Amino acid sequence: MSQAGDDIMTRKKRARVTLEQVANHAGVSRATASLVVRGSPHISKETREKVLNSMKELGYIYDRVAANLRSQRSSTVGLIITEIGNPFFSELLVGVHEALDKEGYTVILGTTFDSPSKQDALLSTMLEYRVGGVIMSPVPGCSVDMVERLKQWEIPVVLVAREMPSGEQFDYIGIDNVAGGRLVTEHLIQQGHRRIAFLGGFSGSSAWRDRKKGYCQAFHQAGLEIDESLIIEAPATRQGGINAIKQALQHPNPPTAAFGYNDIVAFGVMLGLKEAGMIPGRDFAVVGFDNIQESSMFNPPLTTVSAFPQLIGTYAADILHQRMNGDAGEAKRLILQPELVVRESSLLHSDHQF
């Protein structure tokens, strides 16, 4: 190949260098590298020099023209959720889109699958695409460092469904999970149950901790003891629900009812009961949380708590729009009150003995 051809190939290779490669080379996060190339004043001199040296050594070329456009008002919004396969977030997404479409915004969607590294990469990518604000359901166990980085990025951030440690600086919209957990458990206690399992989800999530708190409050108010062995963590999926109820049924003194962390877990619980030869709603009571559309169509129809995901999405979009248009007031905290929807899955025959 000629010298000219070699030069062309070299330029092509350099053009393919990514910001993630720069970050790895410099030993920093992708988010930090993104802040450096955007000229953020919140980065130390030593870190800045490391990143700049890596950019030079690797031949990274940053689009300064595009970066300068960030100073203008952006019509793009980032939305970061756990996974699109969870109907709760699908319905939340509808609320966000309906509200933002009216204002002419474009929404960039990202899913974390509850991975902190994916969340970090998504936020960095969205900044590179010049989003003017972000709506996000943070991953469980989100670090204080992540909170600090979000503050440094100087764009409005609205949290939904889950909270973060020291995240009071951000707007938050969600359901009262403590009240919801209490509603579920009180309903089951009123049905005569004393052995009630709390199944699915993980304690790293603020929603899980609050629902468990409500569960415990109902037991204490009824003067009942809590059996911690009936609180079983598992992925918030159908399979997680199946596995959790199988474990609960192996208990020497098994439960007669279960509170599923969300509706998806509750569906898995009912499937697991059927595998064990039990009929949900007749042999065993099940209650979920969220009231997604499928809950009324499941067999049997699922008793659950309405968490109003679409409304949460609408409120989050409205607040973000206000922030992107200059509202610099104190962080807003909007907590929706849950409602218990009673269906067949928790209504055992009146002559059933516990």
N, C-alpha and C positions, 0 to 999 in steps of 0.2 A: 504494500500500500504506500502511496506517496506521502510526503511530509504534510501536504495540505489535507489529505484524507485523515492522517493521524490527528491533526489539530481539530478537525470536525468531530471525530469520535471522542476526543478528550472533552470538548465542550458539551457533547451530549451526555457523557457520563457525569460531568459536574452538574448539569441541569437536573439530574435525577436525584441529587442529594436531598434528603428530607430533613425537616426540623427535628424529627425524632432521632435521626442519626447524629445530628449535631448535639442534641441533649445527652445521648448515650456517651458520645465521645468526650463531652465536657464533664460528665458525671453529675448532671443535674436532671430535674424533671423536665418533661416537655413543656409544661406550663411555665416554668422559670425561663427556659430558652425563648418561649414566645414573648414573655415580658421584656426580655433583653432586646430582641429585634424590633419591638415596638417602642423602645426608648423609655420604658417605665422608670420613674425615679425611685421606686421601692426596691431596687436590687442593689446589693453591695458592689463596691468597685471590684473586689476580687472575683466575685461570681461573674460580673459583666465581662471582665477581661478573659476569663476562662472560656466563656461562650463565644466571644468574638474571635479568640484564637482558634477555636474549633471550627468556626464558620470559615475562617480564612484557610485553615489547613485542609478542610474537606472540599472547599470550593462551593460552599452554599451561597446561593444568590437569593436575596429577599426582595420581594416586589414592593419597593418603596412607594410607587404610585398608588397601588392598592391600599397600602398602609395609611397614606395621607387621607384617603377617602373616609377613614374611620372618624375623622373629626366632624364630618357631616352627619346629619340625622339618618340613622339606619332604619330601613323598613323591614329588616329581617330579625326574627326572634328565634332563640334556641329553646327547644323543649327536651328535657332529659328525664326519662322514666326508667323504671326497672325492666319491664319487658312488655312488648305490645301484645303478647299472648294472654296476659292477664286482663280479663274484660273490665276490671275496675279502671285500669289505665286507658283502655280503648275508649271507654265512656268519658273519662276525663279529657282525653284528646279531642273528642267531639266538641266538648264545651269550650276548650281553648280555641279551636279552629273557628267555630261559629262566631265567637266574640272578636277574634283578631282579623278574620276575613272582612268584617264590616269596616275595619279601620285601614284596610289595604296592606296588612302585614303578610310576609311570607314566613312560614314556620319550618325550621330545620329540626328534624326529629332524630334523637339518639337514644339508644338503649344500653344500660349499664350491666344488666344481669347481676346486679348487686356487687360488681367488682370495682374497688376503689381505683385501680389503674385504668380501667375503661372510662370511668367517670372523669378522671384527670385528663385523659387523652381527648375525650369528647369536648370538654370545656375549652381546651387549647385549640382544637380544630374550629369550634364555633367562633372563637375570638378571631382566628385567622380569616374567617368568612365575614367578619365585621358585623356580628350580631349586635343589636342595640340593647338587648336584655335577654335574660334567661329565666325560664320557669323550670324548676327541677324538683324531683323527689329524691333526696340524697340517699346514698347507699348506707346500710347499717354500719355503725361504728365509724362514721365520718370523723376524721381527725380535726383537732383544733387548728392544725396547719392549713387544712383545706379552707376552713372558715377565714383565716387570715388572707389566703391567696384570693378568695372571692372578693374580699374587701379591697384588696389592692388593684383588682382589675377594673374598678371604677365604672362598672355598668350595673344597672339595676338587676337584682336577683330576687325572685319570688319563690319561696319554698311551698310545696304542696304535700299533703298526706303524712309526711314524715318531717321531724325536726332534726336539727344538728346541735351538737354541744356548743354553747356560747354563740348560738345563732340568732340571738335577740335583735341583732342589727338588721336582719332581713325581714321582709314581709312574709307572713305565713298564713296559709288557708288550709284548714283541715276539719275533721270531725272530732267531737269530744269522745275520744276513745275510752276514757275512764267511764264515762256515763254509759257508753255502749256496752262495755264489758259487764257493767253492773246490771243493765237491763236484761241481758241474756241470762245471766246467772240467777237473778231474782225470778225470772220466768220459770226456769227449770226447778228452782227450789219450791216455787208455788205449785208446780205440778207434782210435788212429792219426792223429788230426787234429793239424795244426800251424797251420793258418789258421782261427782260430775268431773269429767276429765276436761282439761284445756289442752287442745291438740294443735300442733303445727306452728309455723313461724319460728323466728329466732330472737333471742333476748337482746341482740345487738340493735334491733329496731325500736325506735321510740314508740311506734304504734303497738308493737307486741307488749312492751313494758306497761303501757297505759291500759291496754285491754286486760292484762293480767291483774293490774291494780284494781280495776273495777270488779273483776272476778273475785278477788280476795275481799274487797269491801262488802260484797253481797254475803259472803260466807260469815264474816265477822258480825254483820248486822243481824243475821239470822241465828247467831250463837252457835254456829257449826265450825268444826275443825277442818282445816285444809290438809289434804293428803298431797304433799309435794310430789310424790311418785306418780300422780295422775296429771302432772303438768309436763307434757312431753314435747320437746322442740323437734321440728322436722321442716324440710323445705315446704314452702307455701304453694304446694302443687297437689294434684290429685294423688299422685304416687306417695307424696309425703303424708297425705291423710290416710291412705291405705296402710302404710307402714306404722303410723302412729296408733291407729285403732287396733291393729294386730298386737302391738306391744301392750296396749292398755287392757285388752281382753285376756292377756296371759297373767295379769295380776292375780294374786291369791284371793283378793276381794275386789273383783272388777267393777267398773263404773256401770251405771244404768243410763247415763246421758253423757253427751259430749258437746263442748263449745269449740267449734272449729275457728281457728284464727281468722280465716276468711271463707267466703263461699266455696272457693275452689278446694280448699282443704276439706270442708264439710262434704262436698260431693265425693271426695276420696274416702272419707269416713263411711259414708253410706254404701259405697261400692265394697269396702272392706267388710262391712257388716253382712252384706249379701253373700260374700264369699264364705263367711263363717256360718251361713245358714240362718241369719237373723234378718228380720224385716224392720227397717227403719220406720219409726212412727208407730210400730206395734210392739216390738220387743225392746226397742232402744230409742231414746230421744236424741235428736241432733239439731243443733242450731248453728248457723253461720254468721258471717259479718260482711256487709257491703250491699246486699240486695241487688246484685247484677241481674240482668234480664233473664238469664238461664235459671235462676233460682225458683221462679214461679212455674217453670216448665219441667223441672226435674221430677223424678218418680221416687218417693213422694215429693210434692212441692216443699221447698225448704223454708222453715222459719229462720228469719235472719234480721239483721239490723240495717236499715237504710243509711248509707254513708254519703249519698248524693254526689258521686264522682263528677257527673257532668256539671253540676252547679259549682263544685269546687274549681273545675277548669275555667268556667265562665268568670268567676270572681277573680281568679289568679290573672287571667288575661286582662281584665279591666284595670286591676291595680298596676300591672306592668305597663299598660298603655299610659296611665297617669304618670308613672315614674319616668318613662321615656319622653314625656312631654313637659318635664320640668318640676314635677311634684317632689320636693325635697324634704317633706315633713318626716316626723318620726315613723319608725317601722310600724306597720299595721298588723294586727293579729285578729283574724276572723275565724271563730270556732263555731261550726254548725252543730246543732243539737240532733242527735240520732233518734230514730224512731224504730220501735220493734214491730216487725211484720210477722204475725203468727200464722203459720200454715201447718200442714199435716205432719211434718217430720218430727214435731215435738209434742204432739197431742196423743198420748197413749190412751188406751181404753180406761175408763174410770175405775174398773175393777182390777186393774193391774196392780200387783203387789211388789213392793221394792224390798 
